[in-house]
Amino acid sequence: MEGVTLEEAKRNRNHHSLYFLYLYGTNCSVCHALLPQVEEVLKDFPQIKSGKLNVHEIPEAAGEFSVFTIPVLLLYVEGKESIREARFVNIEQFRSSINRIITMIS
């Protein structure tokens, strides 16, 4: 998953029909442990464009995406937030939520 700037994240959210954004922090052990699991889930959904953004390096992102804790997993469908998971994420439940959305829009 590629790192993105705040402007790229906002543009991608509105430009791609399916966009996933992973918001994390530099010294966040939960963030770093969860990222490979999230990337593994996203491999099953190649139609989802994705990016990651470090809120410690780009603090304005926390305000833009209403982030109060990290990590935050956001899935946008047609520019609208459809999934928001934060901090402690059940990865199988996350996979199931994405699958349900993909099935509905297909």
C-alpha positions in Angstrom: 0.0 0.0 0.0 1.5 3.3 -1.1 1.8 6.4 1.1 -0.3 9.3 0.0 -0.4 13.0 0.8 -3.5 14.6 2.2 -4.4 16.1 -1.2 -4.0 12.7 -2.9 -6.2 11.0 -0.3 -9.0 13.6 -0.7 -8.7 13.4 -4.5 -8.7 9.6 -4.5 -11.7 9.5 -2.2 -13.7 11.4 -4.7 -12.2 10.1 -7.9 -12.3 6.3 -7.4 -15.6 4.4 -7.0 -13.9 2.3 -4.3 -11.1 3.8 -2.2 -9.6 2.5 1.0 -7.5 4.7 3.3 -5.3 3.5 6.2 -4.5 6.2 8.8 -1.7 5.4 11.1 1.1 6.9 13.3 4.8 6.7 13.4 5.3 5.0 16.8 2.0 3.1 16.9 2.6 -0.6 17.5 -1.0 -1.5 16.8 -0.8 0.4 13.5 2.3 -1.4 12.4 0.9 -4.9 13.4 -2.4 -4.4 11.7 -1.2 -3.0 8.4 0.1 -6.4 6.9 -3.3 -8.0 7.8 -5.2 -5.2 6.1 -3.0 -5.5 3.1 -3.6 -9.2 2.9 -7.4 -8.6 3.0 -7.2 -6.0 0.3 -5.4 -8.5 -2.0 -8.8 -10.2 -2.4 -10.4 -7.0 -3.6 -8.2 -5.7 -6.5 -10.9 -3.3 -7.5 -10.3 -1.2 -4.4 -7.7 1.6 -4.8 -5.9 2.1 -1.5 -3.5 4.4 0.2 -2.0 5.0 3.7 -1.4 8.3 5.4 0.7 9.0 8.5 -1.2 11.4 10.8 1.9 12.2 12.8 3.6 13.5 9.7 0.5 15.1 8.3 -1.5 16.3 11.4 -4.2 18.1 9.3 -5.3 14.6 8.1 -6.7 13.9 11.6 -9.1 16.8 11.3 -10.0 16.1 7.7 -10.9 12.5 8.4 -12.2 13.0 12.0 -9.5 10.8 13.5 -9.4 10.6 17.3 -7.4 7.3 17.7 -5.2 5.3 15.3 -5.2 3.2 13.3 -8.3 4.1 11.3 -9.5 2.0 8.4 -11.8 3.9 6.0 -13.6 2.6 2.9 -15.3 5.0 0.6 -17.8 4.0 -2.0 -18.5 6.7 -4.6 -16.9 9.3 -2.3 -19.1 8.3 0.8 -17.7 6.7 3.9 -19.0 3.2 4.1 -16.7 1.5 6.6 -14.9 3.0 9.5 -12.9 0.8 11.9 -10.5 2.1 14.5 -7.9 1.0 17.0 -8.7 -2.7 17.6 -10.1 -4.2 14.4 -11.5 -7.7 14.0 -9.9 -8.5 10.6 -12.4 -11.2 9.6 -15.3 -8.9 10.4 -13.5 -6.2 8.3 -13.1 -8.7 5.4 -16.8 -9.6 5.7 -17.9 -6.0 5.7 -15.9 -5.3 2.5 -17.3 -8.4 0.9 -20.9 -7.4 1.7 -20.4 -4.0 0.1 -18.7 -5.4 -3.0 -21.5 -7.9 -3.4 -24.1 -5.1 -3.1 -22.6 -2.9 -5.7 -21.7 -5.6 -8.2 
